[in-house]
Amino acid sequence: MNIGIIGIGSFLPDNRITNIDLEKRMDTSDEWIRTRTGIEARHLADADLSVADMATHAAERALQSAGVSIEDIDAIICATATAPSFPATACLVQANLGAKQAVAFDVSAACSGFIFAMDTAKSMMLAKGLKRTLVIGAEKMGNLIDWDDRSTAVLFGDGAGAVVLGEDQVAAIDSIVLGSDGTGGKFLYENEEGKIVMNGREVFKFAVRKMPDIVLEALQGAGKSIDDLDVLVPHQANRRIIDAAIERLGLQEEKVVVTIQDHANTSAASIPLALAEAVKHGKISNGQTVVVAGFGAGLTWGASCLTWNNANITEEINA
């Protein structure tokens, strides 16, 4: 089986919060946030919009994009770090979609979660002969924000992205690399009050070092080099991290997809959201080599090299 992405979908809550809005809530400024992070706005879900709701919306759009029905889905895997621990968000999505035949479970690897979920899906498909799998990254980071900590409160947003994996590929998965370093768990974690705690300096150092390495490793796993890379879709954590990766890899800026200004850091939803935006705006062409790469709490990291076979994929995304 040659497994790849056959459809993609995304969802963002209607509630868009700008840096100007945050100025009224805490001791910060639009200039301070933009200069240090590149973020201009983020979407935050209302209390009645759950992680599972957002995941379901993104999944429905991915199914529509792929041109398949829910009865065609053999498994649903949701990457999330912000949903209740049980029942699994994927099970709630299964119920919402009526996918009684699909096995459903969650994966938790923070901002790297979508890559981990995609690798899990591909492995299951190869081992068990599954035909189509729904892979989702969905987060409600607003639940974990400590509004008294301006260093982290301005960084995060909510949303969901999803892909359908199958054999009739829009984008062939040529390689996936994963890694973890639990000794770095102390640099980014959820405290006893359920709020984000981050050592920004250490996370920044880790990300700047790790991002170029995993991009090159994913390319190597696909038998390619940096000269073959056409489009990089990085985890949207901080614009300065993305810029550092661009410089270290020697990439032209136009090859890199950047959505952090509009989405902020949406953790496991970050990569599929950014990929969906790239598709929507025609930033990926037929035959191009695309690498998606992320890092997160754990510490964890992951990247995948894709060969894009059909740039005419239909992507349904909310405004």
C-alpha positions, 0 to 999 in steps of 0.5 A: 500500500502506498499511503498518503493524504487524500483529503484535508479540512480545518475549522477555526472558532468564530471568536477572533481575538486581536492583540488590541483586544488583549491590551484591554485585558492585561499589561501588554501591547500589540507591538510587544506581542508582534515583535516577540512572537509574530502573532497578531490575532488568535481564535478562541472557542466559546465555552459551549464549543468543545474540542470534539466539536471543533474536531468534528467540523474539521473531520467533516470538511476533510471527508468532503475534500476526499470525496468519501463517506464516513462509512469508508473510514476504518479508524479515527485518531485524534491528537489533542492535549487539551480535551478531557482525558476520557472519553477519548475525543476521537470516540466523541467524533465517531459518535458525532459522525456516526462512524460505528465501524471505525476504531477510535482513540486519541494520541497525546504528544502536545504540539507534535501530536498530529505527526505522531497520529499520522504515523500511528495511522499509517502503521495501522493501515500497513499492519492491518490493511485498513483502507482509510483513516481519519487523522485529526489535530484539535485543541482548545488551548484557551482552557489552559491559559493563565491570563495572569501570565502575559508571557504565555497567555498571548501565545495560544489559540484554538482550532482543528485540522484533519486529513483523510489517509488512503491509497489514492493519494493527493500527497504521498507520505514518503517518510516520517521521523519522530523523537522524544526527550523526557528530560525536557518535560520540565520546560513546558507542562500543565501545572496542578491548576491546569495552566500552562507553565513554560520556560520560554528561553529553553523551549526556544533554544530546543526548537531552533536547534531541533527544527532544522534537524528533523526537516533534514532527517525527513528529507533524507528518509525520503531519499531527498536533500534540502535542494529538493524541498519546495514547501516547508509547513512548520509548527506555528509556535513563534515567528522567530523560531520559524525565521531561525529555521529558515536561516539555518536551512538556507531556505527562501522565505517564500518556500515557508508557510506562515500562519502564526499571525492569524492562528497563534499556537494551536498545538496539535492543530497547528500543522494541519491548519497551516497545511490547509491554509497553504492548500486553500491559497494555492501555495502547493503545486503538483509534484512538489516536495513538502515537509511538515515539521513540529516540536512540543512539550514532552519534549517531542518532535516529528516531521514528514516528507510528502510528495504532492500529487494533486494541487487541485484538492478541494479544501473546505474551510471556514472564513 
